[in-house]
Amino acid sequence: MSDKISNQNKAENTHNCIFSNEKANMGHQAEFDYFKAFLIFIMVFVHFYENFSRDNISLIVEIIGFILGAGGFMLLMGIGMKYSRHQEMSNYISRGINLIIKGQVANLLRYALPNIIAWKTTGNKIFISRALVFLQPDILTFAGISFFFFALFKKMKLSDNYILCVGIIMNIIAFILFKIIKPPESFLMKQLMGYFIFTYTEAYFPFCSYFIFVAIGYWLGRIYQKISNKDKFYNRIIFFFLPLTIIYYYLRINYNFPILPECGSDEHYCLFPGPDAINACIGNIVIISLLYKIDKMFKGKVPYYVKHLSKNVNKYYIIHYILLLQLTTFLRATKGDSFPSKMQYPTLYGFAILIMTKITIDLNDKYIHFTLTNLKTNVKIVLYPLIWIVTIISVCYIYPKVEIYTTFWNNYLYEE
């Protein structure tokens, strides 16, 4: 009888506790599906507003982009790595190579190819300058480098806490180097450095600045695995951290913080200094908490389109961006800067590209079944070096013809 009462008390204590001593939350996390889908929508429309609207992007879109943009994907990437069943060093290296290749193929198709064609057909040298943007470190490039580092961490047997410290230290060092180091004059050297640190080149995601998101995600993954009562966990996240996030960003937007770059500036986005990165992660977790409530409303039945978005994050990113930038280049080449620029047009184009992207993914999955990662090893041995050969040839062809280097710092030479 006493054993029965004891077991009942243990069960009640387990239910009342938020965390377990053991891994208790190892299944599918539906709220992450909703969050990925939400991030994809945000990503697509922010990209369209940036490329199609000649007015300033609204403050609301800017805030959403900063809090829930690339950092949100990186945070989920870190959590996902903790949950992954494939955590061997060889798995990390293989995934890193595949992601970097995908990023470079995307760069060639969305920057180099359409701009070279536009330059050849119009004779406008601005397009050949824009073609060189294909050297930028894509977010997929960043993800690939992150996997290489995790392969190294695996070899060194670093704990989650040490990896978190590495992410924080790298972010601090990146910010200090930005303040004290003068980049070299060579554009190519600055661009290569931009893969890792801030250099005022075409590099939205310098590795040292952004790795903190992946490190925090990986560290949080261990916490997530031990959640025994999600309702209490998310209720407390909303109660304590939603007000703090709102207050932080209210102060950050309306007041200048010493040392930190202006909120919403390009320096802010590229550097993402520690306090902003940590608060962005908190903001992301708050949104995930709210989306958990939505999942509860659907009783765990994730809608089809949410699943589709969540399952195909990289495909949506690559395909929509190729379509977007090829469309943008075509319109710039044929209409200059006079194509529709009111906010409703980017919104309509955004929905159209989302639909086209889904159709492309579905057709490929049904009839073609093409993915770079599923190619046979002997095909990869030939194809992957070929992609880098094409990259080198493209640099040799484009670089001597460039008179002014275009980046987001000079608005890609678009007329205001």
Salt bridges, closest charged atoms under 4 A:
GLU31 OE2 - LYS230 NZ 2.86
ASP33 OD2 - HIS28 NE2 2.44
ASP138 OD1 - ARG110 NH2 2.24
ASP160 OD2 - LYS82 NZ 2.87
ASP160 OD2 - ARG222 NE 3.83
ASP231 OD1 - LYS296 NZ 3.42
ASP276 OD1 - ARG252 NE 2.88
ASP276 OD2 - HIS268 NE2 3.25
ASP337 OD1 - ARG332 NH1 2.00
ASP362 OD1 - HIS308 NE2 2.74
ASP362 OD2 - LYS358 NZ 2.58
ASP365 OD1 - LYS315 NZ 3.30
GLU403 OE2 - LYS125 NZ 2.89
